[in-house]
Structure formats: structure tokens, C-alpha cells
Amino acid sequence: MNWHLQDAKNNFSKVVQKAQTEGPQTVTVRGKRTALIISAEDYDRLSDRKPSFIEHLLYGGPLWDDELVEEINRRSKTPSRPPIDF
């Protein structure tokens, strides 16, 4: 459905409700399509952003058990190999 900007402002809750139940709502300014109101569900489906590899490792991977965390923290912080001279 098309909404003139002033009508959309005056009926914002109705515009949002219609976006949730009926689909995207178009807002026009001087007869030109200017904005689109869509539901959060539609946005999530359309954006379908995949996490980066780093985000996957940090937030999406398996949880580390306490023993592994302790072992990592116990390790020496200095490199185990001597530097290579070129």
C-alpha cells in the first residue's frame, strides 16, 4: 500500500501493523517512492547475512571447557621457536 508521508506520520502504528500483516508499505513524497516500511521478519529474511569466519569462531563455535581454558592460560607467552634470520 502507498502512504503519503504526512499520512504515514499520522498513522505510523497502523503503517507498522500493516507491514507486519499485509507486507511492505511504501511511503511517498510528492508522488515519488521514498521509503519502505517492512516487518523485522521480512528484513531478517531479506538480509540473510552470514556471520564472518571470525564471528563464527568467537560466538558460534562450541564452548570451551574449563580445563582447556586453564591449559591455554598456563602456556608460555613467548614463542617456542627461535626467530629466523633472513
JOVENMO-V533646 format. One record per residue. N is the residue number from 1. PHI is phi as a letter, one per 30 degrees, with the letter a starting at -180 (NA if undefined). PSI is psi in whole degrees, -180 to 180 (* if undefined). D_FIRST is the distance of its C-alpha to the first C-alpha in Angstrom with 1 decimal. Layout:
# JOVENMO-V533646
N	PHI	PSI	D_FIRST
N	PHI	PSI	D_FIRST
This chain:
# JOVENMO-V533646
1	NA	144	0.0
2	c	137	3.8
3	b	131	6.6
4	d	148	10.2
5	e	-47	12.5
6	d	-41	14.6
7	d	-40	12.0
8	d	-40	10.9
9	d	-43	14.6
10	d	-23	15.5
11	b	37	13.1
12	e	-45	13.4
13	d	-36	14.5
14	d	-40	11.7
15	d	-45	9.2
16	d	-44	11.7
17	d	-43	12.2
18	d	-34	8.8
19	d	-36	9.2
20	d	-36	12.5
21	c	-31	11.9
22	c	-12	8.8
23	j	-173	8.5
24	e	142	7.5
25	c	126	5.2
26	c	135	6.0
27	c	132	8.5
28	c	150	10.5
29	b	120	14.1
30	h	39	15.9
31	i	-3	13.3
32	c	136	13.6
33	d	125	11.3
34	b	-39	13.2
35	b	161	12.0
36	b	128	10.0
37	c	120	10.2
38	b	160	11.4
39	d	158	13.9
40	d	-37	17.6
41	d	-45	18.2
42	d	-42	15.9
43	d	-47	17.5
44	e	-42	20.9
45	d	-41	20.5
46	d	-39	19.3
47	d	-41	22.0
48	h	47	24.7
49	d	128	27.3
50	d	142	30.8
51	d	150	33.5
52	d	168	36.2
53	e	-42	39.7
54	d	-45	40.9
55	d	-39	38.1
56	d	-45	38.9
57	d	-42	42.6
58	d	-41	42.1
59	c	-20	39.5
60	c	-10	39.0
61	d	-180	42.6
62	d	152	45.2
63	d	145	46.6
64	d	136	50.1
65	d	165	52.8
66	d	-36	55.1
67	d	-43	58.0
68	d	-43	56.2
69	d	-43	55.0
70	d	-41	58.6
71	d	-42	60.0
72	d	-42	57.7
73	d	-26	58.6
74	d	-23	62.3
75	d	152	62.3
76	d	144	64.0
77	c	-6	61.8
78	c	151	64.1
79	d	146	63.7
80	d	-13	65.9
81	c	149	67.0
82	d	154	68.9
83	d	153	67.2
84	c	130	67.8
85	c	132	69.5
86	c	*	68.6
